[in-house]
Amino acid sequence: MSSSRVVRRSAAETGLAAQLLLAVVTTGCLWGATEAQLTGVLDDCLCDIESIDDFNNFKIFPKIQKLLERDYFRYYKVNLKRPCPFWADDGHCSIRDCHVEPCPESKVPVGIKAGSANKYSKTANHTKELEECEQANKLGAINSTLSNQSKEAFIDWARYDDSQDHFCELDDERSPDAQYVDLLLNPERYTGYKGPSAWRLWNSIYEENCFKPRSVYRPLNPLASSWGEDDGESFYTWLEGLCLEKRVFYKLISGLHASINLHLCANYLLEETWGKPRWGANVKEFTHRFDPTETKGEGLRRIKNLYFLYLIELRALSKVASYFERSVVDLYTGNAQEDAETKSLLLEIFTHTKSFPMHFDEKSMFAGDKKGATSLKEEFRLHFKNISRIMDCVGCDKCRLWGKLQTQGLGTALKILFSEKEIKNLPENSPSKGFQLTRQEIVALLNAFGRLSTSIRELQNFKVLLQQTS
C-alpha cells in the first residue's frame, strides 16, 4: 500500500518531499503534522543540528573510521546462539547476506582463546606459541587485554562485580557459543529481515520498555499497513508531559532505530548478479522510511532523535577520556607500534570530543530527591537492560550482531555518564576497582558511536541524491 503510494506521487509532490528532507538535514527544519517550525535547536539540550553536522562530518567521521579499522576495534566477541527469552524465534532473512562469518579457530591467537585470566607480557610475545600466530595477528587478530599489568591486578579486576552499573545483559565470553567476529568482514547492511518477526521486536521494545501506558497510541514505523485513526499526536503530547529521564529514554531508542534504518538504506542491495552483488544508497527506501508524507512526520522526528542520541554518546566519550589518557591503559594487541598508534588516534578523537562546545548536560538527569532519583535511575537501567535481552530475539544473525553491539555501546555510554565520581577518582598507575571497562565494552562503545557518526554522514549523502532527483 505504501509503496504504491510512492509510485503514484506527482513530480511536484516528490520535489516537495525532497525539499522537506533537505531542510531537516541542513537547517534543522522540523516538520510537525500540520505546520512547519524552523529551528536548529534540539529539544532537551542546547545544540543545533548544523553544528553537529559540521563537527561530525569534518572532524570526527574521518578519524573514527580510521580507528575502527585498527586491529583492536575490528574484532568483537559475541554469542549469536543465545535463545530468545521472550518468545520462539520465527524470523528469517530473505537473502544470504544475513549470515555472519566468525573467525576460523585456526586464525584466533592463543592469547584470545586463553581468555581474560591469562595475559601475555611483552616478553611472552616472543615465545614460540605466539610466533605461530604471527600470520593471524597480521590479519587483525587481537589480544583481549587492556594493558600489560601484573597477573594479580587482573585477578582483582575479574573479582570486581560491577553488575549494578551495567545497562546491558552481557554475553558470557567463556561460553562455547561465543565467537570472535571480524566487523570489517561482516558490515551492517540491508539483509531483507522484515515482516512479523521484526515488527514484534520493535513493538516489544517501544510498547513494553519505554515507560508508556498501552492506552497511549504511538506510531511505530512507516512500514505499518495501517495507521489507525489516531495520527500519533496524542503520544507526543503525552511524551512532553513526562519527566526528562523518561523522555530521554524514548529518544535514545527512537534515535537508535533511526540510525539502524539509515544504515540499511545507505548500504542496500541494489542489484544481485552472479557472484557480484552491488550495494549502495537506496533513495526510494530512504523516502519510504523518512519522508514526512509517507510517515506523517514520524520519520523526521526520528532523525531528530538520532542527533540527540549522537550527543549522548559524544558526551560519554568526552567524559571517559581521562580513563584512557592514563599510561596504565594500553590497547594491547601484541604489536607495540600498532598499539601506540591506535591509542594515539583514540586520544586525538577524545581531544575533539572534549572540544565540542554544546554537550548534553547529564547532570540534569536524576537530580531530584535522592531516594526518588535512585529509584528512577534503577528503573531506567532495568528497562534498558531488558531491551538488550530482546536483541537475542532478532531472527537475522547479522542484524542480531549489530543490534547487540550498538545496544551494548549505548549501555556502556550510559554507564560512563552515571559514573562521573568513579572516573574522577581513577588512580593514574594502577587498575581501578571503582570503574573499569572490559575490552568488549570499549569495542562496542567506539563501534556504536562510529555507526551514529556514519548515519549523520549518510544523511548528507542522501541530501545530495535528493537534490539530483528533485
C-alpha positions, 0 to 999 in steps of 0.5 A: 500500500505504501509503496504504491503510494510512492509510485503514484506521487506527482513530480511536484509532490516528490520535489516537495518531499525532497525539499522537506528532507533537505531542510531537516538535514541542513537547517534543522527544519522540523516538520510537525503534522500540520505546520512547519517550525524552523529551528536548529535547536534540539529539544532537551539540550542546547545544540543545533543540528548544523553544528553537529553536522559540521563537527561530525562530518569534518572532524570526527567521521574521518578519524573514527573510521580510521580507528575502527579499522585498527586491529583492536576495534575490528574484532568483537566477541559475541554469542549469536546462539543465545535463545530468545527469552521472550518468545520462539524465534520465527524470523528469517532473512530473505537473502544470504547476506544475513549470515555472519562469518566468525573467525576460523579457530585456526586464525584466533591467537592463543592469547584470545582463546586463553581468555581474560585470566591469562595475559601475555607480557611483552616478553611472552610475545616472543615465545614460540606459541605466539610466533605461530600466530604471527600470520593471524595477528597480521590479519587483525587478530587481537589480544583481549587485554587492556594493558600489560599489568601484573597477573594479580591486578587482573585477578582483582579486576575479574573479582570486581562485580560491577553488575549494578552499573551495567545497562546491558545483559552481557554475553558470557565470553567463556561460553562455547557459543561465543565467537570472535567476529571480524566487523570489517568482514561482516558490515551492517547492511540491508539483509531483507529481515522484515515482516512479523518477526521484526515488527514484534521486536520493535513493538516489544521494545517501544510498547513494553520498555519505554515507560508508556501506558498501552492506552497511549497510541504511538506510531511505530514505523512507516512500514505499518499497513495501517495507521489507525485513526489516531495520527500519533499526536496524542503520544507526543503530547503525552511524551512532553508531559513526562519527566526528562529521564523518561523522555530521554529514554524514548529518544535514545531508542527512537534515535537508535532505530533511526540510525539502524534504518539509515544504515540499511538504506545507505548500504542496500542491495541494489542489484544481485548478479552472479557472484557480484552483488552491488550495494549502495544508497537506496533513495526510494527506501530512504523516502519510504522510511523518512519522508514526512508524507509517507510517515506523517512526520514520524520519520523526521522526528526520528532523525531528530532523535538520532542527533540527540542520541549522537550527543549522548554518546559524544558526551560519554566519550568526552567524559571517559577520556581521562580513563584512557589518557592514563599510561596504565591503559594500553590497547594491547594487541601484541604489536607495540607500534600498532598499539601506540598508534591506535591509542594515539588516534583514540586520544586525538578523537577524545581531544575533539570530543572534549572540544565540542562546545554544546554537550548534553548536560547529564547532570540534569538527569536524576537530580531530584530527591535522592531516594526518588532519583535512585529509584528512577535511575534503577528503573531506567537501567532495568528497562534498558537492560531488558531491551538488550535481552530482546536483541537475542530475539532478532531472527537475522544473525547479522542484524542480531550482531549489530543490534547487540553491539550498538545496544551494548555501546549505548549501555556502556555510554550510559554507564560512563555518564552515571559514573562521573565520581568513579572516573574522577577518582581513577588512580593514574598507575594502577587498575581501578576497582571503582570503574573499569571497562572490559575490552568488549565494552570499549569495542562496542562503545567506539563501534556504536558511536562510529555507526551514529557518526556514519548515519549523520554522514549518510544523511548528507549523502542522501541530501545530495541524491535528493537534490539530483532527483528533485 
